[in-house]
Amino acid sequence: MTHGTQQEPTGRYFYVLALAALGVVYGDIGTSPLYAIRESLGEHYGLTPARENVLGVLSLIFWALVIVISVKYLTYVMRADNRGEGGMIALTALVAPQRRMRAGSRRWTLVLVGLFGASLLYGDSMITPAISVLSAVEGLKVATPFFEPYILPITIVILVLLFAVQSRGTAGIGKVFGPVTLVWFTTLGALGLYQIVKRPEVLLAINPLHGAEFFFRNGWQGYWVLGSVFLVVTGGEALYADMGHFGKKPIRFTWFALVLPALILNYFGQGALILGHPEAVEHPFFLMAPQWALYPLVALSTAATVIASQAVISGAFSLTRQAVQLGYLPRMRIDHTSERQIGQIYIPSINWLLMVACIGLVLGFRNSSNLAAAYGVAVTTDMVFTTILFAFVASSRFGWARWKVGALAGGFLVVDLAFWGANIVKIPNGGWFPLVIAGAFFTAMTTWKMGRQILGDRLQERTLPIKLFLADLEGNRFTRVGGTAVYMYGNPEGTPPALLHNLIHNKVLHERVVLLTVETEEIPMVDDEQRVEVSELGHGVFRVVLRYGFTEDPDIPSALALARDRGLTFKPMETSYFLGRETLIASKSPGMALWREQIFALMSRNARSATSFFGLPPNRVVELGAQIEL
């Protein structure tokens, strides 16, 4: 099996991938028409839905879609792929390898930027389902005021059902994601075109001068509107993050062939409706439809928002697994929901955390307009970080000239920072929420990473170099027993503490001893040909190094079976696995602050067992403990 390289899909398979990408990649950005125009022209900015304001906002929306999505992400950022994988964690791995870095160095600073950007995505994963589903269900009160008291209960029921079915996997539901989203975008385009035909003058907004005049005419009030205009591009990070699932070509094709035209038609159609009926600004999306189509449109909108929510939930699962594999989060339970698709996973702890947060957001903010105030701060900050990290990768990895990188990144940052500044004012009104969530996850990830390094240093101080251990074997005749003992240890040059403890207390050595180290590479997947490295050290001792990518889940017994091609055969019923279990004690020794050491110790106690995480047979595992002061 070969991983890490992607062949461009062709023929029928290309269109199947494009349809699948439509359902997963564009769900978030595809539901923005439900609320983006309404918020951009809302009365909270003190602007009237006059002709010049409508054309100005539409111009800003059009050029935001072109510059941010079409140019920045689809043309440039998607070039920074890590063996076909995209997203903040993959980009961070490109910036700085996993070797130890000096705190305060430029690369370490960039890693921190990437980690905080990844942390922001958790806040986005909580807000997107809440605002999307709530805005769709609010369409019921446009049809009739009867449903107004039931908007929140219906929204919460839908969210509970959405998170409750996650454990069953998305394989079955995923088959209808693409077709339903295809119907959704076709409907968006048709509704918009119907209104544009009535008022074709709205197409004048394509001229960027209307956007410039909007700023000059409205001053700071016009600038703050960018905070709501940004809602039309909030799915931009999904394009990059889901690149590994579908490839660049299907994602780009789907955008230019269907998604972009449908979005522009719908936004301009809403603008056309408002030009003729300014009072429609309160709910322009649903008021575009004829009365008979309102209930079907609400149902379709709800389905589209559930799909959009599913995409960000799955994204949170994937992000968490990558963080665990790269050593930024402790081991946790990860269930595979498909035997055929490795990317379809379910993480219970993350799932229920997201559900509780979404329900809390719905109850706390009560309507989608209030939630829109919390939406944008996280994503704009993330887009700024993406530009910074991309610039570094373009310079250091691609070898682009500094002037080219500076000009390109500078242009993108002008747009990113403009949106970011317009969203910062939302912090007191709800924008604080994703920042608090990001701060919590960032603290957890950096604490875990630093804690593991400190723990490694403490263990290193006690570790006997393998050369000394082998030399000691020559002068001592330890009792040898039959079978194979596998000792797992992170330092391939050291003697596992569990091995020394076993010798000291039990005074026996197995006939064959395997010193096993598992390494995670900064690539998504590792070829099976490079998975196993075997070295014979003498006296029946072997060193084995297993390598995995950051999107793979380790399965030690299966990987060790590959060692037979390197002359090392394992018999399952004659192989025992020896693991070290450290009890961590917070202390005032040099390292982290005491409060962070206590958090690290708590995370360690609640981490998933190594036996389960590495797929070891429980009846063949022996754990030997030690107390370590941090």
C-alpha positions in Angstrom: 0.0 0.0 0.0 1.3 3.4 -0.9 0.3 6.6 0.9 1.3 10.2 0.7 0.9 10.7 -3.1 -2.3 11.5 -4.9 -3.3 10.8 -8.4 -5.6 13.3 -10.0 -9.1 11.6 -10.4 -10.4 11.3 -14.0 -13.6 10.2 -15.7 -16.7 9.2 -13.8 -14.8 9.0 -10.5 -13.8 12.7 -10.8 -17.5 13.7 -10.9 -18.4 11.4 -8.0 -15.6 13.0 -6.0 -16.9 16.5 -7.0 -20.4 15.6 -5.9 -19.1 14.3 -2.6 -17.0 17.4 -2.1 -20.1 19.5 -2.7 -21.8 18.0 0.3 -18.8 18.1 2.7 -16.6 21.0 1.7 -19.2 23.6 0.8 -21.9 22.9 3.4 -20.7 25.8 5.7 -20.2 28.5 3.1 -23.4 27.3 1.3 -25.6 28.1 4.3 -24.3 31.7 4.7 -27.1 33.1 2.4 -29.5 32.4 5.2 -28.2 35.2 7.3 -25.3 37.1 5.7 -27.3 39.8 3.7 -29.7 40.2 6.6 -26.9 40.9 9.0 -25.0 43.1 6.6 -27.9 45.4 6.0 -29.4 45.1 9.5 -30.5 48.1 11.5 -27.8 47.6 14.1 -25.4 49.4 11.8 -27.7 52.4 11.5 -27.8 52.1 7.7 -31.0 52.1 5.6 -31.5 49.6 2.8 -31.2 52.3 0.2 -30.1 51.5 -3.3 -26.5 52.7 -2.9 -26.1 50.8 0.3 -27.5 47.6 -1.2 -25.2 47.8 -4.2 -22.2 48.6 -2.0 -22.8 45.6 0.3 -23.3 43.3 -2.7 -20.1 44.6 -4.3 -18.2 43.8 -1.0 -19.7 40.3 -1.0 -18.8 39.6 -4.6 -15.2 40.7 -4.2 -14.8 38.9 -0.9 -15.8 35.7 -2.5 -13.4 36.3 -5.4 -10.4 37.4 -3.4 -10.6 35.3 -0.3 -12.0 32.0 -1.7 -11.2 32.0 -5.4 -7.7 33.6 -5.3 -6.3 33.1 -1.8 -7.5 29.6 -0.9 -8.2 27.9 -4.2 -5.3 29.4 -6.1 -2.5 29.8 -3.6 -3.1 28.3 -0.1 -4.1 24.9 -1.4 -0.6 24.6 -2.9 0.7 24.2 0.6 -0.4 20.6 1.0 1.3 18.1 3.3 1.4 15.0 1.1 -2.1 15.9 -0.1 -3.5 16.9 3.3 -4.5 20.4 4.2 -5.7 22.3 7.3 -4.1 24.2 10.1 -2.4 21.2 11.8 -1.0 20.0 8.5 0.3 23.5 7.7 1.9 23.7 11.1 3.6 20.4 10.5 5.0 21.9 7.3 6.3 25.0 9.1 8.2 23.2 11.9 9.3 19.5 12.1 8.6 17.6 15.4 12.2 17.7 16.5 12.8 19.6 19.7 12.7 23.4 19.1 14.1 26.1 21.3 11.3 28.1 23.1 11.3 31.6 21.7 12.7 30.7 18.3 11.0 31.8 15.2 9.8 28.3 14.3 8.5 27.7 17.8 6.6 31.0 17.6 5.1 29.9 14.3 4.1 26.5 15.9 2.3 28.5 18.6 0.5 30.5 15.9 -0.6 27.3 14.2 -1.8 25.7 17.4 -3.8 28.7 18.4 -5.3 28.8 14.9 -6.2 25.1 15.2 -7.7 25.8 18.7 -10.0 28.5 17.1 -11.5 25.9 14.9 -13.1 24.2 18.0 -15.0 27.5 18.6 -16.1 27.5 15.0 -17.3 23.9 15.3 -19.5 24.9 18.2 -21.0 28.1 16.6 -21.6 26.8 13.1 -24.2 24.1 14.0 -25.9 26.5 16.4 -26.2 29.5 14.0 -26.9 27.4 10.9 -29.7 25.2 12.3 -31.3 28.1 14.2 -31.3 30.4 11.2 -33.0 27.7 9.1 -35.7 26.9 11.7 -36.4 30.7 12.1 -37.8 30.5 8.6 -40.9 28.9 10.1 -41.9 32.2 11.8 -41.7 33.8 8.3 -44.3 31.4 7.2 -46.5 31.9 10.2 -46.1 33.5 13.7 -47.6 30.3 15.2 -44.1 28.7 15.3 -42.3 31.5 17.0 -42.5 30.1 20.6 -41.2 26.7 19.2 -38.1 27.9 17.4 -35.7 27.2 20.2 -37.1 23.8 21.2 -37.2 22.6 17.6 -33.5 23.8 17.1 -32.4 22.0 20.2 -34.1 18.7 19.2 -32.4 18.8 15.8 -29.0 19.5 17.4 -29.5 16.6 19.9 -30.4 14.2 17.1 -27.5 15.4 15.0 -25.0 14.7 17.7 -26.7 11.5 18.9 -26.3 9.8 15.5 -22.5 10.6 15.2 -21.5 7.3 16.7 -23.2 5.5 13.8 -20.9 7.2 11.4 -21.5 9.4 8.3 -21.1 6.6 5.7 -24.9 6.2 5.2 -25.8 9.8 5.6 -22.9 10.9 3.5 -24.3 9.2 0.4 -27.1 11.8 0.3 -24.9 14.8 1.3 -23.9 15.5 -2.2 -27.3 15.2 -3.9 -29.1 17.2 -1.2 -26.4 19.9 -1.4 -26.7 19.9 -5.2 -30.4 20.6 -4.9 -29.6 23.3 -2.3 -27.2 25.2 -4.5 -29.5 24.8 -7.5 -32.3 26.2 -5.4 -30.1 29.1 -4.3 -29.3 30.0 -7.9 -32.9 29.7 -9.1 -34.3 31.9 -6.3 -31.7 34.5 -6.9 -32.1 34.5 -10.7 -35.9 34.9 -10.3 -35.4 38.1 -8.4 -32.5 39.4 -10.6 -34.7 39.2 -13.7 -37.1 41.6 -12.0 -34.3 44.1 -11.2 -31.3 43.5 -13.3 -29.7 46.8 -12.2 -28.5 44.9 -9.2 -25.7 43.4 -11.4 -24.0 46.8 -11.4 -22.7 45.8 -8.0 -20.0 43.7 -9.7 -18.2 47.1 -10.2 -15.8 47.4 -7.2 -16.4 51.2 -7.2 -19.7 50.6 -5.5 -17.9 48.9 -2.6 -15.4 51.8 -2.4 -18.1 54.4 -2.5 -19.9 52.5 0.3 -16.9 53.1 2.6 -16.5 56.8 1.6 -20.2 57.5 2.1 -20.7 55.7 5.4 -17.3 56.1 7.0 -16.7 53.9 10.1 -20.3 52.6 10.0 -19.5 51.2 6.6 -16.3 49.7 7.8 -18.0 47.8 10.6 -20.4 46.3 8.1 -17.4 44.2 7.0 -17.9 42.2 10.2 -21.1 40.8 8.7 -19.9 40.7 5.1 -17.3 38.3 6.3 -20.0 35.8 7.0 -20.1 34.9 3.3 -16.6 33.4 3.4 -16.6 31.7 6.8 -16.4 28.3 5.1 -13.0 29.1 3.5 -10.9 27.1 5.9 -13.0 24.0 5.1 -11.8 24.1 1.5 -8.2 23.7 2.7 -8.9 21.3 5.6 -10.8 18.8 3.4 -8.3 18.9 0.6 -7.0 15.4 1.6 -10.4 13.8 1.3 -11.1 14.9 -2.3 -8.1 16.4 -3.8 -7.6 19.9 -5.3 -9.1 19.4 -8.7 -12.6 18.3 -7.7 -12.8 21.1 -5.0 -11.8 23.8 -7.5 -14.1 22.4 -10.2 -17.1 22.3 -8.0 -16.5 25.9 -6.8 -16.2 27.5 -10.2 -18.8 25.4 -11.9 -21.6 25.6 -9.4 -21.0 27.0 -5.9 -19.7 30.4 -6.8 -22.3 31.1 -9.5 -25.1 29.9 -7.2 -23.9 32.0 -4.2 -23.5 35.2 -6.3 -27.0 34.7 -7.9 -28.6 34.2 -4.5 -26.9 37.2 -2.8 -27.7 39.4 -5.8 -31.2 38.1 -5.8 -31.7 39.0 -2.2 -30.3 42.5 -3.0 -32.8 42.8 -5.9 -35.7 41.9 -3.6 -34.6 44.5 -1.1 -34.3 47.2 -3.8 -38.0 46.6 -4.6 -39.2 45.9 -1.1 -36.9 47.5 1.6 -39.0 45.9 4.4 -37.8 42.5 3.2 -34.4 43.2 4.8 -35.5 41.4 7.9 -35.7 38.0 6.2 -34.6 38.4 2.6 -33.7 34.8 2.0 -37.1 33.2 2.8 -39.1 36.1 1.4 -37.5 35.5 -2.1 -39.6 32.3 -2.3 -43.3 32.3 -3.2 -45.7 31.6 -0.2 -46.3 28.0 -1.3 -42.6 27.2 -1.3 -41.8 28.4 2.2 -42.3 25.1 4.1 -40.3 23.1 1.5 -37.6 25.8 1.6 -37.4 25.6 5.4 -37.1 21.8 5.2 -34.4 22.0 2.6 -32.6 24.8 4.5 -32.7 22.6 7.7 -31.2 19.7 5.7 -28.5 21.9 4.3 -27.6 23.3 7.8 -27.4 19.8 9.2 -25.0 18.9 6.4 -23.0 22.0 7.1 -22.9 21.1 10.8 -21.9 17.5 10.0 -18.9 18.9 8.1 -17.5 21.0 10.9 -18.2 18.2 13.5 -16.2 15.7 11.4 -13.6 18.4 11.0 -13.3 18.7 14.8 -12.8 14.9 15.0 -10.1 14.9 12.4 -8.3 17.9 14.0 -8.4 16.1 17.3 -6.9 12.9 16.0 -4.1 14.8 14.2 -3.3 16.7 17.5 -3.2 13.4 19.4 -0.9 11.8 16.8 1.4 14.8 16.8 1.6 14.8 20.6 -0.4 18.0 21.3 -3.3 16.2 23.1 -3.4 13.1 25.3 -4.5 9.7 23.9 -8.3 9.5 23.8 -10.9 7.1 22.5 -11.3 7.2 18.7 -13.8 5.0 17.1 -13.7 4.1 13.4 -17.2 4.2 11.9 -16.3 2.8 8.5 -14.2 -0.2 7.5 -13.4 1.3 4.1 -12.8 5.0 4.8 -10.0 5.8 7.4 -11.2 9.4 7.7 -14.6 8.5 9.1 -14.0 8.5 12.9 -16.0 9.3 16.0 -14.6 10.8 19.2 -17.2 10.6 22.0 -15.6 13.2 24.3 -15.4 15.8 21.6 -18.9 15.0 20.3 -20.6 15.5 23.6 -18.6 18.6 24.4 -19.7 20.1 21.1 -23.3 19.2 21.7 -23.4 20.8 25.1 -21.7 23.9 23.8 -24.1 24.2 20.8 -27.2 23.9 23.0 -25.7 26.4 25.5 -25.2 28.8 22.6 -28.7 28.5 21.4 -30.2 29.0 24.8 -27.8 31.8 25.6 -28.0 33.9 22.4 -31.6 32.8 21.5 -31.6 34.0 17.9 -29.2 33.8 14.9 -28.7 37.5 14.8 -27.2 37.5 18.3 -25.1 34.4 17.4 -23.8 36.2 14.3 -22.0 38.6 16.8 -20.0 35.6 18.1 -19.3 34.3 14.6 -16.4 35.7 12.6 -13.9 36.6 15.3 -12.5 33.0 15.3 -12.5 32.5 11.6 -11.0 35.9 10.7 -8.2 35.3 13.2 -7.6 31.9 11.7 -7.4 33.3 8.2 -4.8 35.8 9.3 -2.7 33.0 10.8 -3.1 30.9 7.6 -1.7 33.7 5.5 1.3 34.1 7.9 2.1 30.4 7.9 1.6 30.1 4.2 4.0 32.9 3.6 6.6 31.1 5.6 6.0 27.8 3.8 6.1 29.5 0.4 9.5 31.1 1.3 11.2 28.2 3.1 9.7 25.2 1.3 8.7 26.5 -2.1 11.8 28.7 -2.5 9.7 31.7 -3.7 11.5 35.0 -3.9 11.0 37.1 -0.8 9.5 40.0 -2.8 6.9 37.7 -4.4 6.0 36.2 -1.0 5.9 39.7 0.6 3.7 41.2 -2.1 1.3 38.2 -2.1 1.0 37.8 1.7 0.8 41.6 2.1 -2.1 41.8 -0.3 -3.9 39.0 1.5 -3.2 40.4 4.9 -4.7 43.8 3.9 -8.0 42.0 3.3 -7.7 39.6 6.2 -6.9 42.3 8.7 -9.7 44.5 7.4 -12.2 41.7 8.2 -10.4 41.0 11.4 -10.6 44.6 12.6 -14.3 44.8 11.8 -15.0 41.6 13.8 -12.9 42.5 16.8 -15.7 45.0 18.0 -17.9 41.9 18.3 -15.9 40.6 21.3 -18.1 42.2 24.0 -21.3 41.0 22.2 -20.4 37.3 22.0 -17.1 37.3 20.1 -15.4 36.4 23.4 -16.8 32.9 23.3 -14.7 31.4 20.5 -11.6 33.1 22.0 -12.2 31.6 25.4 -12.7 28.1 23.8 -9.5 28.6 21.8 -7.6 29.7 24.8 -8.7 26.6 26.7 -7.7 24.2 23.9 -4.5 26.2 23.3 -3.5 25.9 27.0 -4.3 22.2 26.9 -2.3 21.5 23.8 0.8 23.5 24.8 0.7 22.2 28.3 0.5 18.6 27.1 3.4 19.1 24.6 5.6 20.8 27.1 4.7 18.3 29.8 5.6 15.4 27.6 9.0 17.0 26.8 9.7 17.6 30.5 8.6 14.0 31.3 10.9 12.8 28.6 13.8 14.8 30.1 13.0 13.3 33.6 13.0 9.8 32.2 16.1 10.5 30.2 18.0 11.3 33.4 17.1 7.8 34.6 17.7 6.0 31.3 20.6 3.7 30.8 22.1 3.9 27.3 21.3 0.8 25.3 25.1 0.3 24.7 25.7 0.0 28.4 22.8 -2.4 28.8 24.1 -4.6 26.0 27.6 -4.6 27.5 26.1 -5.6 30.9 24.4 -8.5 29.2 27.8 -9.9 28.3 29.1 -10.0 31.8 25.9 -11.3 33.5 24.0 -14.5 33.0 20.4 -13.6 33.4 17.8 -16.3 33.5 16.3 -16.4 30.0 12.7 -17.6 29.5 10.9 -18.5 26.3 8.9 -16.2 24.2 9.2 -12.6 23.0 9.0 -9.5 25.2 8.2 -6.2 23.5 9.1 -3.1 25.6 7.7 0.2 24.3 9.8 3.3 24.9 9.9 6.7 23.1 13.7 6.9 23.1 15.2 4.4 20.6 18.7 4.9 22.0 17.8 4.3 25.6 16.9 1.2 27.6 13.2 1.1 28.5 12.6 1.6 32.3 10.1 -1.2 32.2 12.8 -3.6 31.0 15.2 -2.5 33.9 12.3 -2.8 36.4 11.5 -6.3 35.2 15.1 -7.4 35.5 15.5 -5.9 38.9 12.3 -7.3 40.4 11.8 -10.5 38.4 15.5 -11.2 37.5 14.5 -12.8 34.2 15.0 -11.9 30.5 13.0 -13.3 27.7 14.6 -15.3 25.0 13.9 -12.5 22.5 13.7 -8.8 23.5 12.2 -6.2 21.2 12.8 -2.5 22.1 9.9 -0.8 20.3 9.6 2.9 19.5 6.6 4.5 17.7 7.3 7.7 15.8 4.8 10.1 14.2 6.0 11.7 11.1 5.0 15.2 9.8 3.2 13.6 6.9 -0.4 12.3 6.7 0.5 8.7 5.9 3.5 6.5 5.8 4.1 3.8 3.1 4.0 0.2 4.5 7.5 -0.2 3.0 8.8 2.5 5.3 6.6 1.5 8.3 9.0 -0.8 10.1 12.7 -0.5 10.7 14.4 -3.5 12.4 18.0 -3.6 13.9 19.6 -6.6 15.5 21.6 -5.5 18.6 22.9 -8.9 19.7 22.1 -11.2 22.7 18.6 -11.7 21.3 17.8 -8.0 21.5 16.2 -6.2 18.6 15.4 -2.5 18.1 12.2 -1.9 16.1 11.0 1.6 15.0 7.4 1.9 13.7 6.5 5.1 11.8 3.0 6.5 11.3 1.6 9.6 9.7 -0.5 12.1 11.7 -3.8 10.9 10.1 -3.2 7.2 10.9 -4.1 5.3 14.0 -1.4 3.0 15.3 -2.0 -0.8 15.4 1.1 -2.3 16.8 0.3 -6.1 16.3 -0.6 -5.5 12.6 2.6 -3.3 12.1 4.8 -5.9 13.8 3.5 -8.5 11.3 5.3 -6.5 8.6 8.6 -7.2 10.4 8.6 -10.7 9.0 10.0 -9.3 5.8 12.9 -8.0 7.8 13.6 -11.3 9.4 11.6 -10.9 12.7 8.5 -13.0 13.1 6.1 -12.6 16.0 3.9 -15.4 17.4 0.9 -13.7 19.0 0.5 -16.2 21.8 4.2 -16.1 22.7 4.5 -12.3 22.7 4.1 -10.2 25.8 4.0 -6.3 25.8 5.6 -4.5 28.7 4.5 -0.9 29.2 5.7 1.8 31.7 3.0 3.6 33.6 4.2 6.8 35.2 2.4 8.4 38.1 3.2 12.1 37.8 3.7 14.4 40.8 3.7 18.2 40.4 6.7 19.8 41.9 8.6 23.1 42.0 11.4 21.7 39.9 12.4 23.7 36.9 9.9 23.2 34.1 6.4 24.5 33.9 4.4 26.6 36.3 2.9 24.5 39.1 -0.7 25.0 37.9 0.3 23.7 34.5 2.0 20.7 35.9 -1.2 19.9 37.8 -3.2 20.2 34.6 -0.7 17.9 32.8 -0.9 15.4 35.6 -4.8 15.5 35.4 -4.7 15.0 31.6 -2.3 12.1 32.0 -4.5 10.4 34.5 -7.5 10.7 32.2 -5.7 9.8 29.0 -6.7 6.6 27.1 -4.6 3.6 28.1 -1.7 2.8 25.9 -3.1 -0.8 25.5 -6.2 0.4 23.9 -4.7 3.3 21.9 -2.0 1.1 20.3 -4.3 -1.9 19.7 -2.5 -4.3 22.0 -4.2 -7.5 23.1 -5.1 -6.8 26.8 -4.3 -10.3 27.9 -0.7 -10.0 26.7 0.1 -6.7 28.4 2.1 -6.1 31.5 2.4 -2.7 33.1 5.2 -1.6 35.4 4.7 1.7 37.3 7.0 4.5 38.5 6.5 7.8 40.2 8.0 10.8 38.4 8.3 14.4 39.8 7.8 17.0 37.0 
